[in-house]
Amino acid sequence: MKQLKSVHDHTATVGKLVYKPLKAQPKKWSNRTKNMKSKIGKATIYVANRLWLICAIYFTSVIIASVMFSILEDKELHIGLWWSVVTSLTIGYGDVTPATLYGKIMAAFFGHFWVFLIIPMIVANLIMRAIENKNEFTDAEQKLMLQLLLEIKNNLDKTNTTSPLPQKSTSS
């Protein structure tokens, strides 16, 4: 004998026993995973805010890709350099392409690395520099303003306690 109380209530009653469905527990991240995600996020922000570091990573990856392409495809180093530069700039002339399986896997990795990591970081960094607010207060200026405002407030409080405002007299 199964009785449902409502459309949304999936509690079943059989005799005196009440059966309730198990609720799905949200997946809890371990502290180790949270710490790793936090460190990766901080490292990404650190790199994204430094154009020189982005460029260093880009040039290093181009050199590494050139050497790997030359080794995996059995080509000369200058051909590997040509391929990596043309690929990283998303030009892709098609005159030099990987033919081996490992070469294609390496090309896919570096292609995604350049398109989804390096190029967006460079663009975001340049945009951030272009729209920088020149009128923005520095931290030191904000602290100075806060200190001055607190001094003004203290002076006003002292003035109000030592000499109260004269009361308006109402004559009737």
Contact map, one row per residue, 1 for C-alpha under 8 A:
1110000000001110000000000000000000000000000000000000000000000000000000000000000000000000000000000000000000000000000000000000000000000000000000000000000000000000000000000000
1111000000011100000000000000000000000000000000000000000000000000000000000000000000000000000000000000000000000000000000000000000000000000000000000000000000000000000000000000
1111100000111100000000000000000000000000000000000000000000000000000000000000000000000000000000000000000000000000000000000000000000000000000000000000000000000000000000000000
0111111011111000000000000000000000000000000000000000000000000000000000000000000000000000000000000000000000000000000000000000000000000000000000000000000000000000000000000000
0011111011100000000000000000000000000000000000000000000000000000000000000000000000000000000000000000000000000000000000000000000000000000000000000000000000000000000000000000
0001111111000000000000000000000000000000000000000000000000000000000000000000000000000000000000000000000000000000000000000000000000000000000000000000000000000000000000000000
0001111111000000000000000000000000000000000000000000000000000000000000000000000000000000000000000000000000000000000000000000000000000000000000000000000000000000000000000000
0000011111000000000000000000000000000000000000000000000000000000000000000000000000000000000000000000000000000000000000000000000000000000000000000000000000000000000000000000
0001111111100000000000000000000000000000000000000000000000000000000000000000000000000000000000000000000000000000000000000000000000000000000000000000000000000000000000000000
0001111111110000000110000000000000000000000000000000000000000000000000000000000000000000000000000000000000000000000000000000000000000000000000000000000000000000000000000000
0011100011111000011110000000000000000000000000000000000000000000000000000000000000000000000000000000000000000000000000000000000000000000000000000000000000000000000000000000
0111000001111100011100000000000000000000000000000000000000000000000000000000000000000000000000000000000000000000000000000000000000000000000000000000000000000000000000000000
1111000000111111111000000000000000000000000000000000000000000000000000000000000000000000000000000000000000000000000000000000000000000000000000000000000000000000000000000000
1110000000011111111000000000000000000000000000000000000000000000000000000000000000000000000000000000000000000000000000000000000000000000000000000000000000000000000000000000
1000000000001111100000000000000000000000000000000000000000000000000000000000000000000000000000000000000000000000000000000000000000000000000000000000000000000000000000000000
0000000000001111110000000000000000000000000000000000000000000000000000000000000000000000000000000000000000000000000000000000000000000000000000000000000000000000000000000000
0000000000001111111000000000000000000000000000000000000000000000000000000000000000000000000000000000000000000000000000000000000000000000000000000000000000000000000000000000
0000000000111101111100000000000000000000000000000000000000000000000000000000000000000000000000000000000000000000000000000000000000000000000000000000000000000000000000000000
0000000000111100111110000000000000000000000000000000000000000000000000000000000000000000000000000000000000000000000000000000000000000000000000000000000000000000000000000000
0000000001110000011111000000000000000000000000000000000000000000000000000000000000000000000000000000000000000000000000000000000000000000000000000000000000000000000000000000
0000000001100000001111100000000000000000000000000000000000000000000000000000000000000000000000000000000000000000000000000000000000000000000000000000000000000000000000000000
0000000000000000000111110000000000000000000000000000000000000000000000000000000000000000000000000000000000000000000000000000000000000000000000000000000000000000000000000000
0000000000000000000011111000000000000000000000000000000000000000000000000000000000000000000000000000000000000000000000000000000000000000000000000000000000000000000000000000
0000000000000000000001111100000000000000000000000000000000000000000000000000000000000000000000000000000000000000000000000000000000000000000000000000000000000000000000000000
0000000000000000000000111110000000000000000000000000000000000000000000000000000000000000000000000000000000000000000000000000000000000000000000000000000000000000000000000000
0000000000000000000000011111000000000000000000000000000000000000000000000000000000000000000000000000000000000000000000000000000000000000000000000000000000000000000000000000
0000000000000000000000001111100000000000000000000000000000000000000000000000000000000000000000000000000000000000000000000000000000000000000000000000000000000000000000000000
0000000000000000000000000111110000000000000000000000000000000000000000000000000000000000000000000000000000000000000000000000000000000000000000000000000000000000000000000000
0000000000000000000000000011111011000000000000000000000000000000000000000000000000000000000000000000000000000000000000000000000000000000000000000000000000000000000000000000
0000000000000000000000000001111111000000000000000000000000000000000000000000000000000000000000000000000000000000000000000000000000000000000000000000000000000000000000000000
0000000000000000000000000000111111100000000000000000000000000000000000000000000000000000000000000000000000000000000000000000000000000000000000000000000000000000000000000000
0000000000000000000000000000011111110000000000000000000000000000000000000000000000000000000000000000000000000000000000000000000000000000000000000000000000000000000000000000
0000000000000000000000000000111111111000000000000000000000000000000000000000000000000000000000000000000000000000000000000000000000000000000000000000000000000000000000000000
0000000000000000000000000000111111111100000000000000000000000000000000000000000000000000000000000000000000000000000000000000000000000000000000000000000000000000000000000000
0000000000000000000000000000001111111110000000000000000000000000000000000000000000000000000000000000000000000000000000000000000000000000000000000000000000000000000000000000
0000000000000000000000000000000111111111000000000000000000000000000000000000000000000000000000000000000000000000000000000000000000000000000000000000000000000000000000000000
0000000000000000000000000000000011111111100000000000000000000000000000000000000000000000000000000000000000000000000000000000000000000000000000000000000000000000000000000000
0000000000000000000000000000000001111111110000000000000000000000000000000000000000000000000000000000000000000000000000000000000000000000000000000000000000000000000000000000
0000000000000000000000000000000000111111111000000000000000000000000000000000000000000000000000000000000000000000000000000000000000000000000000000000000000000000000000000000
0000000000000000000000000000000000011111111100000000000000000000000000000000000000000000000000000000000000000000000000000000000000000000000000000000000000000000000000000000
0000000000000000000000000000000000001111111110000000000000000000000000000000000000000000000000000000000000000000000000000000000000000000000000000000000000000000000000000000
0000000000000000000000000000000000000111111111000000000000000000000000000000000000000000000000000000000000000000000000000000000000000000000000000000000000000000000000000000
0000000000000000000000000000000000000011111111100000000000000000000000000000000000000000000000000000000000000000000000000000000000000000000000000000000000000000000000000000
0000000000000000000000000000000000000001111111110000000000000000000000000000000000000000000000000000000000000000000000000000000000000000000000000000000000000000000000000000
0000000000000000000000000000000000000000111111111000000000000000000000000000000000000000000000000000000000000000000000000000000000000000000000000000000000000000000000000000
0000000000000000000000000000000000000000011111111100000000000000000000000000000000000000000000000000000000000000000000000000000000000000000000000000000000000000000000000000
0000000000000000000000000000000000000000001111111110110000000000000000000000000000000000000000000000000000000000000000000000000000000000000000000000000000000000000000000000
0000000000000000000000000000000000000000000111111110010000000000000000000000000000000000000000000000000000000000000000001101100000000000000000000000000000000000000000000000
0000000000000000000000000000000000000000000011111110000000000000000000000000000000000000000000000000000000000000000000000000100000000000000000000000000000000000000000000000
0000000000000000000000000000000000000000000001111111110000000000000000000000000000000000000000000000000000000000000000000000100000000000000000000000000000000000000000000000
0000000000000000000000000000000000000000000000111111111000000000000000000000000000000000000000000000000000000000000000000100100000000000000000000000000000000000000000000000
0000000000000000000000000000000000000000000000000111111100000000000000000000000000000000000000000000000000000000000000000000000000000000000000000000000000000000000000000000
0000000000000000000000000000000000000000000000100111111110000000000000000000000000000000000000000000000000000000000000000000000000000000000000000000000000000000000000000000
0000000000000000000000000000000000000000000000110111111111000000000000000000000000000000000000000000000000000000000001001100000000000000000000000000000000000000000000000000
0000000000000000000000000000000000000000000000000011111111100000000000000000000000000000000000000000000000000000000000000000000000000000000000000000000000000000000000000000
0000000000000000000000000000000000000000000000000001111111110000000000000000000000000000000000000000000000000000000000000000000000000000000000000000000000000000000000000000
0000000000000000000000000000000000000000000000000000111111111000000000000000000000000000000000000000000000000000000000000000000000000000000000000000000000000000000000000000
0000000000000000000000000000000000000000000000000000011111111100000000000000000000000000000000000000000000000000010001000000000000000000000000000000000000000000000000000000
0000000000000000000000000000000000000000000000000000001111111110000000000000000000000000000000000000000000000000000000000000000000000000000000000000000000000000000000000000
0000000000000000000000000000000000000000000000000000000111111111000000000000000000000000000000000000000000000000000000000000000000000000000000000000000000000000000000000000
0000000000000000000000000000000000000000000000000000000011111111100000000000000000000000000000000000000000000100000000000000000000000000000000000000000000000000000000000000
0000000000000000000000000000000000000000000000000000000001111111110000000000000010011001000000000000000000000000000000000000000000000000000000000000000000000000000000000000
0000000000000000000000000000000000000000000000000000000000111111111000000000000010010000000000000000000000000000000000000000000000000000000000000000000000000000000000000000
0000000000000000000000000000000000000000000000000000000000011111111100000000000000000000000000000000000000000000000000000000000000000000000000000000000000000000000000000000
0000000000000000000000000000000000000000000000000000000000001111111110000000000110010000000000000000000001000100000000000000000000000000000000000000000000000000000000000000
0000000000000000000000000000000000000000000000000000000000000111111111000000111111110000000000000000000000000000000000000000000000000000000000000000000000000000000000000000
0000000000000000000000000000000000000000000000000000000000000011111111100000100110000000000000000000000000000000000000000000000000000000000000000000000000000000000000000000
0000000000000000000000000000000000000000000000000000000000000001111111110000000100000000000000000000001001000000000000000000000000000000000000000000000000000000000000000000
0000000000000000000000000000000000000000000000000000000000000000111111111110000100000000000000000100001001000000000000000000000000000000000000000000000000000000000000000000
0000000000000000000000000000000000000000000000000000000000000000011111111111101100000000000000000000000000000000000000000000000000000000000000000000000000000000000000000000
0000000000000000000000000000000000000000000000000000000000000000001111111110000000000000000000000000000000000000000000000000000000000000000000000000000000000000000000000000
0000000000000000000000000000000000000000000000000000000000000000000111111100000000000000000000000001011000000000000000000000000000000000000000000000000000000000000000000000
0000000000000000000000000000000000000000000000000000000000000000000011111110000000000000000000000111001000000000000000000000000000000000000000000000000000000000000000000000
0000000000000000000000000000000000000000000000000000000000000000000011111111000000000000000000000000000000000000000000000000000000000000000000000000000000000000000000000000
0000000000000000000000000000000000000000000000000000000000000000000011101111101100000000000000000000000000000000000000000000000000000000000000000000000000000000000000000000
0000000000000000000000000000000000000000000000000000000000000000000001000111111100000000000000000000000000000000000000000000000000000000000000000000000000000000000000000000
0000000000000000000000000000000000000000000000000000000000000000011001000011111110000000000000000000000000000000000000000000000000000000000000000000000000000000000000000000
0000000000000000000000000000000000000000000000000000000000000000010000000001111111000000000000000000000000000000000000000000000000000000000000000000000000000000000000000000
0000000000000000000000000000000000000000000000000000000000000000010001000011111111100000000000010000000000000000000000000000000000000000000000000000000000000000000000000000
0000000000000000000000000000000000000000000000000000000000000000111111000011111111110000000000000000000000000000000000000000000000000000000000000000000000000000000000000000
0000000000000000000000000000000000000000000000000000000000000110111000000000111111111000000000000000000000000000000000000000000000000000000000000000000000000000000000000000
0000000000000000000000000000000000000000000000000000000000000000010000000000011111111100000000000000000000000000000000000000000000000000000000000000000000000000000000000000
0000000000000000000000000000000000000000000000000000000000000000010000000000001111111110000000011000000000000000000000000000000000000000000000000000000000000000000000000000
0000000000000000000000000000000000000000000000000000000000000110110000000000000111111111000000000000000000000000000000000000000000000000000000000000000000000000000000000000
0000000000000000000000000000000000000000000000000000000000000100000000000000000011111111100000000000000000000000000000000000000000000000000000000000000000000000000000000000
0000000000000000000000000000000000000000000000000000000000000000000000000000000001111111111110000000000000000000000000000000000000000000000000000000000000000000000000000000
0000000000000000000000000000000000000000000000000000000000000000000000000000000000111111111100000000000000000010000000000000000000000000000000000000000000000000000000000000
0000000000000000000000000000000000000000000000000000000000000100000000000000000000011111111000000000000000000110011000000000000000000000000000000000000000000000000000000000
0000000000000000000000000000000000000000000000000000000000000000000000000000000000001111111100000000000000000000000000000000000000000000000000000000000000000000000000000000
0000000000000000000000000000000000000000000000000000000000000000000000000000000000000111111100000000000000000000001000000000000000000000000000000000000000000000000000000000
0000000000000000000000000000000000000000000000000000000000000000000000000000000000000111111110000000000000000000000000000000000000000000000000000000000000000000000000000000
0000000000000000000000000000000000000000000000000000000000000000000000000000000000000110111111000000000000000000000000000000000000000000000000000000000000000000000000000000
0000000000000000000000000000000000000000000000000000000000000000000000000000000000000100001111110000000000000000000000000000000000000000000000000000000000000000000000000000
0000000000000000000000000000000000000000000000000000000000000000000000000000000000000000000111111000000000000000000000000000000000000000000000000000000000000000000000000000
0000000000000000000000000000000000000000000000000000000000000000000000000000000000000000000011111000000000000000000000000000000000000000000000000000000000000000000000000000
0000000000000000000000000000000000000000000000000000000000000000000000000000001000100000000011111100000000000000000000000000000000000000000000000000000000000000000000000000
0000000000000000000000000000000000000000000000000000000000000000000000000000000000100000000001111110000000000000000000000000000000000000000000000000000000000000000000000000
0000000000000000000000000000000000000000000000000000000000000000000010001000000000000000000000011111001100100000000000000000000000000000000000000000000000000000000000000000
0000000000000000000000000000000000000000000000000000000000000000000000001000000000000000000000001111101100000000000000000000000000000000000000000000000000000000000000000000
0000000000000000000000000000000000000000000000000000000000000000000000011000000000000000000000000111111100000000000000000000000000000000000000000000000000000000000000000000
0000000000000000000000000000000000000000000000000000000000000000000000000000000000000000000000000011111110000000000000000000000000000000000000000000000000000000000000000000
0000000000000000000000000000000000000000000000000000000000000000000000010000000000000000000000000001111111000000000000000000000000000000000000000000000000000000000000000000
0000000000000000000000000000000000000000000000000000000000000000000110011000000000000000000000000111111111100000000000000000000000000000000000000000000000000000000000000000
0000000000000000000000000000000000000000000000000000000000000000000000000000000000000000000000000111111111110000000000000000000000000000000000000000000000000000000000000000
0000000000000000000000000000000000000000000000000000000000000000000000000000000000000000000000000000111111111000000000000000000000000000000000000000000000000000000000000000
0000000000000000000000000000000000000000000000000000000000000000100110000000000000000000000000000000011111111100000000000000000000000000000000000000000000000000000000000000
0000000000000000000000000000000000000000000000000000000000000000000000000000000000000000000000000100001111111110000000000000000000000000000000000000000000000000000000000000
0000000000000000000000000000000000000000000000000000000000000000000000000000000000000000000000000000000111111111000000000000000000000000000000000000000000000000000000000000
0000000000000000000000000000000000000000000000000000000000000000000000000000000000000000000000000000000011111111100000000000000000000000000000000000000000000000000000000000
0000000000000000000000000000000000000000000000000000000000001000100000000000000000000001000000000000000001111111110000000000000000000000000000000000000000000000000000000000
0000000000000000000000000000000000000000000000000000000000000000000000000000000000000011000000000000000000111111111000000000000000000000000000000000000000000000000000000000
0000000000000000000000000000000000000000000000000000000000000000000000000000000000000000000000000000000000011111111110000000000000000000000000000000000000000000000000000000
0000000000000000000000000000000000000000000000000000000000000000000000000000000000000000000000000000000000001111111111000000000000000000000000000000000000000000000000000000
0000000000000000000000000000000000000000000000000000000001000000000000000000000000000001000000000000000000000111111111100000000000000000000000000000000000000000000000000000
0000000000000000000000000000000000000000000000000000000000000000000000000000000000000001010000000000000000000011111111110000000000000000000000000000000000000000000000000000
0000000000000000000000000000000000000000000000000000000000000000000000000000000000000000000000000000000000000001111111110000000000000000000000000000000000000000000000000000
0000000000000000000000000000000000000000000000000000000000000000000000000000000000000000000000000000000000000001111111111000000000000000000000000000000000000000000000000000
0000000000000000000000000000000000000000000000000000010001000000000000000000000000000000000000000000000000000000111111111100000000000000000000000000000000000000000000000000
0000000000000000000000000000000000000000000000000000000000000000000000000000000000000000000000000000000000000000011111111110000000000000000000000000000000000000000000000000
0000000000000000000000000000000000000000000000000000000000000000000000000000000000000000000000000000000000000000001111111111000000000000000000000000000000000000000000000000
0000000000000000000000000000000000000000000000010000010000000000000000000000000000000000000000000000000000000000000011111111100000000000000000000000000000000000000000000000
0000000000000000000000000000000000000000000000010010010000000000000000000000000000000000000000000000000000000000000001111111110000000000000000000000000000000000000000000000
0000000000000000000000000000000000000000000000000000000000000000000000000000000000000000000000000000000000000000000000111111111000000000000000000000000000000000000000000000
0000000000000000000000000000000000000000000000010000000000000000000000000000000000000000000000000000000000000000000000011111111100000000000000000000000000000000000000000000
0000000000000000000000000000000000000000000000011110000000000000000000000000000000000000000000000000000000000000000000001111111110000000000000000000000000000000000000000000
0000000000000000000000000000000000000000000000000000000000000000000000000000000000000000000000000000000000000000000000000111111111000000000000000000000000000000000000000000
0000000000000000000000000000000000000000000000000000000000000000000000000000000000000000000000000000000000000000000000000011111111100000000000000000000000000000000000000000
0000000000000000000000000000000000000000000000000000000000000000000000000000000000000000000000000000000000000000000000000001111111110000000000000000000000000000000000000000
0000000000000000000000000000000000000000000000000000000000000000000000000000000000000000000000000000000000000000000000000000111111110000000000000000000000000000000000000000
0000000000000000000000000000000000000000000000000000000000000000000000000000000000000000000000000000000000000000000000000000011111110000000000000000000000000000000000000000
0000000000000000000000000000000000000000000000000000000000000000000000000000000000000000000000000000000000000000000000000000001111111000000000000000000000000000000000000000
0000000000000000000000000000000000000000000000000000000000000000000000000000000000000000000000000000000000000000000000000000000111111100000000000000000000000000000000000000
0000000000000000000000000000000000000000000000000000000000000000000000000000000000000000000000000000000000000000000000000000000000111111000000000000000000000000000000000000
0000000000000000000000000000000000000000000000000000000000000000000000000000000000000000000000000000000000000000000000000000000000011111000000000000000000000000000000000000
0000000000000000000000000000000000000000000000000000000000000000000000000000000000000000000000000000000000000000000000000000000000001111100000000000000000000000000000000000
0000000000000000000000000000000000000000000000000000000000000000000000000000000000000000000000000000000000000000000000000000000000001111110000000000000000000000000000000000
0000000000000000000000000000000000000000000000000000000000000000000000000000000000000000000000000000000000000000000000000000000000000011111011000000000000000000000000000000
0000000000000000000000000000000000000000000000000000000000000000000000000000000000000000000000000000000000000000000000000000000000000001111111000000000000000000000000000000
0000000000000000000000000000000000000000000000000000000000000000000000000000000000000000000000000000000000000000000000000000000000000000111111100000000000000000000000000000
0000000000000000000000000000000000000000000000000000000000000000000000000000000000000000000000000000000000000000000000000000000000000000011111110000000000000000000000000000
0000000000000000000000000000000000000000000000000000000000000000000000000000000000000000000000000000000000000000000000000000000000000000111111111000000000000000000000000000
0000000000000000000000000000000000000000000000000000000000000000000000000000000000000000000000000000000000000000000000000000000000000000111111111100000000000000000000000000
0000000000000000000000000000000000000000000000000000000000000000000000000000000000000000000000000000000000000000000000000000000000000000001111111110000000000000000000000000
0000000000000000000000000000000000000000000000000000000000000000000000000000000000000000000000000000000000000000000000000000000000000000000111111111000000000000000000000000
0000000000000000000000000000000000000000000000000000000000000000000000000000000000000000000000000000000000000000000000000000000000000000000011111111100000000000000000000000
0000000000000000000000000000000000000000000000000000000000000000000000000000000000000000000000000000000000000000000000000000000000000000000001111111110000000000000000000000
0000000000000000000000000000000000000000000000000000000000000000000000000000000000000000000000000000000000000000000000000000000000000000000000111111111000000000000000000000
0000000000000000000000000000000000000000000000000000000000000000000000000000000000000000000000000000000000000000000000000000000000000000000000011111111100000000000000000000
0000000000000000000000000000000000000000000000000000000000000000000000000000000000000000000000000000000000000000000000000000000000000000000000001111111110000000000000000000
0000000000000000000000000000000000000000000000000000000000000000000000000000000000000000000000000000000000000000000000000000000000000000000000000111111111000000000000000000
0000000000000000000000000000000000000000000000000000000000000000000000000000000000000000000000000000000000000000000000000000000000000000000000000011111111100000000000000000
0000000000000000000000000000000000000000000000000000000000000000000000000000000000000000000000000000000000000000000000000000000000000000000000000001111111110000000000000000
0000000000000000000000000000000000000000000000000000000000000000000000000000000000000000000000000000000000000000000000000000000000000000000000000000111111111000000000000000
0000000000000000000000000000000000000000000000000000000000000000000000000000000000000000000000000000000000000000000000000000000000000000000000000000011111111100000000000000
0000000000000000000000000000000000000000000000000000000000000000000000000000000000000000000000000000000000000000000000000000000000000000000000000000001111111110000000000000
0000000000000000000000000000000000000000000000000000000000000000000000000000000000000000000000000000000000000000000000000000000000000000000000000000000111111111000000000000
0000000000000000000000000000000000000000000000000000000000000000000000000000000000000000000000000000000000000000000000000000000000000000000000000000000011111111100000000000
0000000000000000000000000000000000000000000000000000000000000000000000000000000000000000000000000000000000000000000000000000000000000000000000000000000001111111110000000000
0000000000000000000000000000000000000000000000000000000000000000000000000000000000000000000000000000000000000000000000000000000000000000000000000000000000111111111100000000
0000000000000000000000000000000000000000000000000000000000000000000000000000000000000000000000000000000000000000000000000000000000000000000000000000000000011111111110000000
0000000000000000000000000000000000000000000000000000000000000000000000000000000000000000000000000000000000000000000000000000000000000000000000000000000000001111111100000000
0000000000000000000000000000000000000000000000000000000000000000000000000000000000000000000000000000000000000000000000000000000000000000000000000000000000000111111100000000
0000000000000000000000000000000000000000000000000000000000000000000000000000000000000000000000000000000000000000000000000000000000000000000000000000000000000011111110000000
0000000000000000000000000000000000000000000000000000000000000000000000000000000000000000000000000000000000000000000000000000000000000000000000000000000000000011111111000000
0000000000000000000000000000000000000000000000000000000000000000000000000000000000000000000000000000000000000000000000000000000000000000000000000000000000000001001111100000
0000000000000000000000000000000000000000000000000000000000000000000000000000000000000000000000000000000000000000000000000000000000000000000000000000000000000000000111110000
0000000000000000000000000000000000000000000000000000000000000000000000000000000000000000000000000000000000000000000000000000000000000000000000000000000000000000000011111000
0000000000000000000000000000000000000000000000000000000000000000000000000000000000000000000000000000000000000000000000000000000000000000000000000000000000000000000001111100
0000000000000000000000000000000000000000000000000000000000000000000000000000000000000000000000000000000000000000000000000000000000000000000000000000000000000000000000111110
0000000000000000000000000000000000000000000000000000000000000000000000000000000000000000000000000000000000000000000000000000000000000000000000000000000000000000000000011111
0000000000000000000000000000000000000000000000000000000000000000000000000000000000000000000000000000000000000000000000000000000000000000000000000000000000000000000000001111
0000000000000000000000000000000000000000000000000000000000000000000000000000000000000000000000000000000000000000000000000000000000000000000000000000000000000000000000000111
